[in-house]
Amino acid sequence: MLDGETNKLETQVRQARESLDAQVKEARAALDAHVREIVEWHFNSETGCPFWLDYASRLSWNPRRDVKTYEDLARFGFFQDEHLRGGPVRRWVPRAYSDRPVYVFETGGSTGVPKSRINIEDFRLDYEAFSHTLPDEAFPKGADWLAVGPSGPRRLRLAVEHLAQYRGGICFMVDLDPRWVIKLLKSNQSKQAEAYKQHVVEQALTLLRAHDGIRCLFTTPKLLEALCEKVSLRKLGITGVFCGGTEMTPQFHRFAVEELLDGVHFAPTYGNTLMGLAVGKPRLPEDNYAIIYYPPAPRAMIEVVNPDSPDTLVGYGETGRVCLTTLTREFFMPRFLERDEAEREPPYLPYAWDGVRNVRPFAKLETNVVEGVY
């Protein structure tokens, strides 16, 4: 390479790095401002929720005065999921929203009492933001959707339906009870679990064949594979698949793109009832089908921390435990240690904050994971 070309390339690399650094700094300033706003909201006696107001009354410090930055959230320690098990669930409703209709969504519950999270508009806002990341050529505006996955107490049912409506379409639904599948598998009734999965798949195929306006599909990895064993989704008119709900490996990512979907756009996501929806980084050859997600900052942030010293971040590319913080006016949850592990991923524009690579069950906790079809 000529000296002039080398200098030009070096200049471009330096400018790109400087641009990224500037946007990371800007995003952190915006995050700090958002933290102050959310803490003021939840700990103000006029707008806050009973849980956090009661919590603050027992502190020796004042969150409204002392929390100025995202790092200051460390003063709360780590959020315990037991706070979300059982009632009264209205202790989580901010006083400012006391006259609003309230949804309650559950997460977990295959054993014991499920965690509950109240929602008013968050599920809509989260999926509207996600909508703007979807390519219109794969998820056409005005096209109808099919959602094949959990409904019942999970927010997926209303959230995916709202996503379809927000993009101008109608959403057809096939129900799934993952708790029943997990119960069957735990009791070694694998034939019954497989029969239930096929029952769900048959309903999905009936709808796909009956409604030729369906172009977009939401489903889970295992149900996607089961569907593609029966039919070509492309030949049935599907142009985009939004996939989530459980662990996705690089091997499944490659399998889905290269074999299952025959050119249909694949949009993997990492989401849950507590956080919202983290979007997948565009697929690049150098990532070798790794699944890389970025959270919906500043409404939610993900960190990857040292499992043995969770106040410490791991380095980029290193493995650690996922730590989640949710920062919305409906729900404040600082520093919750998830049952997941991942590698810490550096910012990648337009996401000027950390991401996570290849999320999977946390090895030190999940010695016997049963995922069923979810």
N, C-alpha and C positions, 0 to 999 in steps of 0.2 A: 504494500500500500504506500502511495506517495505521501511525503511529509505533509502536504497541504490537506490531503484527505484525512490523514491521521489527526491533524489539529482540528479539523472540522468535526470529526466524530467525537473527539474528546470534549469539544465545546458543547456539542449537543447533549452528551451524557451529563456534563456538569450542570447545564441549564435545566435538564430534566430533574436531576437530584435537588437542585435549589428550588425548583417549582414544587416538588413533592414536600420538601422540608417546610416551605412556607405554608402550604395547605394543611400539613399536619399541625403546625403551630396555630393556624387559624381555627381548625376543628377543635383543638384542645381548649382554646379560649371560649369557643361557643359551648363546649361541653361544661366548662366551669360555670358559665352564666346560667346554663340550663339547670345544673345541680342547685344553684342558689335559688332559682325560681321554684323548683319542685320541693325543696326542703322548706322554703317559706310557706308554700301552699299546704303541705301536709302537717306542719307543726303550728299553723296559725289556728287559733281557737274558732275562728269564723268559717274557715274553709276545710280544715284538716279532718282526718278520720279518727274515730274514737281510739283505735288501737295505738296509733302513733302519739296522739295527745296524752293518753295514759302512760305510754312508754316514756315520753319526755318528762312527765311529772316526777319520775323516779330517778332522773339523771342528775348528776352534779354539775352538768354543763348545759348550755342552751344551744340546740341545733341551729336555730334561726340566726344566732349571733356567731357561732363558732365554725359552722360549715361554710367555707368560702370556695373550695375547689373540689374536684373529683377525688383527689387524694384524701381530703378531710373525711370522706365517708368511712375511712378506716376506724374512726372513732366509735362507730356503731358495732364493731366486731363483725361476726359472721351471722347472717340471717339463718334462723332455724326453721326447717320445713314444718316442724310440729306446730308453728304458729298458724299454719294454714289448714290444719286438720281439725275438723269439728267446728262448732259455732260458738257464739252467734256470728254468722257471716256478715251481718250489717255493721259490725265493728270496723269493717274495711271500707265502708262507703263514706267518702268525704262529705262533710256537712254541706258543702256547697252543692252537692248533688243529691241531697236527701229527698227532693221531690221528683227525681228522674226515675224512669223504669230501669231496673237493674237486672242484668243477666248474671248467672253464676255458672262457671265452667270448671270442670274437674280435670285433674291430671293424676295418673297413677290409679291406685285402687284395686289392682289385681289381688293384693292382699292388704288387709287393714283398711283404715279410714282414708279415703282419697283426699288429696289437697284440693282446696277450693279457691278460686280467684274470681272476684267480682269484675264485671265489665259493663260499661255503658256505651262508649263509642270506640274503645281501643281496638277491638277486633276489626272494625271497619277502617280505622285510620291505618292500622298496620298493613292491611291487604291493599288499600289504595296506594300506599307507598310502594308496596311490592309490584303492583300493576305497572308502575312506570318503569320497571326494570325488564319487563317482558317485551320481546320483539313483536311488533304488530304482524309481521309476515307469518309468524308461527302461531300466534294467538290473536287471530283477527278480531278487530272491533266488530261487535254485533253478532259474532259467532256464538253458538250454544256450547255448553260445557257438560261433561259428565264427571261426577265426583263419586269415586268408589273407595269408601273408607269409613272410618269411625264417625258416628253421629252421636245421638244421645247427649250425654253431659259434656261432650268435648266441643271446643270452639270451632274445630275444623268445619263442621257442618254449616254453621251460619257464615263463617269466614269465607269459605270457598264459594258459597252461594252469592255472598256480597261481591266478591271479586268478579264473578261472571256478570252480575247485574251492573257493576261499576263500568265494565267494559262493553255494556250494551247487549249482553246475552241472557239466556235463560239457563238455569242449572238443573239438570236431571241428577237424581241421587240414588245410590245403592247403599243400603245400611250395612254396617258391620259392627259386631260386638266383640272387640278384641279380648275383653276379660273372659268371655266364654271360651274362646280359642285357647287362651293361656291355661285356663282351668282344665280343658281337655288334655292338653299336652302334658301338664304336670301330673295328671292321673293316668298317663300312658295310653290315652285313647287317641292315638295318632290317626287311625282310620276315620274316626268321627270328625276330627279336626280337618282332615283332608276333604271329607265330604262337605263340610261347612264351607271351606274355601271354594270348592267347585260350585256350590250353591250361589255364592256371591258372584263368581265369575260368570255363571250362566245368566244371572240377572243383568249384569253389565252388557253382555253380548246381545241380549234381547233389546236393550235400549239403543245400543249402537246401530243395530240393524233396522230398527223401527224409525229412527229420527236422523235423517241424513243432514240435518243442520248442525250436528255436533262436530266440532273441529278441535276442541280442547279437552284434555283429560287431566284430572287429578287422581292419583292413586299412590299406594305404597309400593316399595320395591318388589316385595314378594307377589303382590297381586298383579303388578305390571308384568312380571315374568310369566305368571299363570295365564294372563290374557294373551300374551304374545305366543304362548305355546299353542293357542287355539286358532288365532287369526293374525293377519297382517293389519296392524292399526292404520298404516298408511293407506292401504287399499280400502279401508272403511271410512276414510276421509279425515282421520286425525292428523293435524299438522303440528301440534305442540303438546308435550306432556310435562306437567308440573308434578314433581315426585317428592315425597317427604314422609315423615311419620316415624321413621326408625333409622337405624344405622345404615349408611351406604359406604361400601368399600371402593377403593380404586378398581378392584377387579370387577365389581358389579357395574361401575361407571363405564368401563371399557366395554363390557358385555352388552350393556344397554345401547350404547352409541353404535358399536360396530356390528352387533348381531340382532338385537331385539327390535330396534326401532326403524331400521331401513331408511334413514334420512329424516325421520321425524325429530323436531327440535326437543332436546331434553334439558329441563330446568330443575336441577336438584336444589333442595332447600333444607335448612336446619332450623327447626322452630319448635316452640312448645307454648303451653298456655301461659307460662310465667313471663316469657320474654317477648313473644311475637314471632317475627320471621327474619332469619338471617339468609341473605341471598348468596347464590353461588357465584364465584368468580368466573368470568368467561374462560372457556376451555382453551388452554395454550399448550402447544407441543411440549415445551420444557417442563410442564407440571406433571407429565406422564400420568394423566387421569386421576391425580390426587383430587379430592373434593375439598375445596377451599371456600369457606363462608365468611361473610362480613356482617356484623350485627347492624341493626337499624339505629345507629347513633344519631342524636344523643338520647333517643327514647330508651335504648337498651345498650349496654356495653358488655363485652366478653373479655375476660382476661384468662391467661393460662398461667397457673401458679404452681409453685413447688408443693407437692402433696404433703411433705413432711414439715413444711414451713410456709403455710398458705399466704402469709403476708408478703412473700417474695415472688416476683415474676420470674419465670424461666426465660432463658435467652431465645432469640428467634431461631426457629428450627428445632428447638428442644421440646421434649414431651412433658406435659404437666396436667394438672386437674383444671377443668373448666370452672371458672368463677363468674357468675352472672349478676349483673345489677340492672334493675328495671326502674326507669325514671319517667313516669307519666303522671298526670294529674289524677288519674284514677287509681294508680297502683305504684307504691314506692317499696322497693325491695333491694336493700343494699347488700351486696357481697354474699350471694348464695352459692355455696359449693355444690355444683351439680354432680350427678352420678355419671359423669362423662370425663374422658380424657382426650387430649388432642395435642398437636404440635402448634406452637405459637407462630403465627404468620405475620410478616411485616405489612404495613399499609400498601395499598395498591389503588391508584386513582381509578374511579372517583371516591374510593373509600379511604379516607385519610386517617385511618385508625387501625388498630390491630385486628387480625382475623384469626381463624382457627383452621387447621388442616386435618382431614381424616378423623372426624369425631367418632368416638366409639365408647362402649361402656368402660367405666373406670375399673381397671384391672384389680385394684385392691379391694373393691367392694363387690364386683359382679363375678362371683365364682360360678354361678349357674344361671345364666341369662336365658329367659324364655320369651321370645318375641312374637311367636305365632305368625300372624299375617300382617301385623301392624308395624 
